[in-house]
């Protein structure tokens, strides 16, 4: 059952790993900081 779910998530592009989440969070933080910096100028 678990393997089937994981395969389905991979096929749908919705499978998340800790590494993917870390990258996404890092990019989000960078984006927010960049936008905040641009507004202060």
Secondary structure as GFF3:
##gff-version 3
##sequence-region A 1 41
A	DSSP	alpha_helix	2	12	.	.	.	ID=ss1
A	DSSP	alpha_helix	18	40	.	.	.	ID=ss2
###
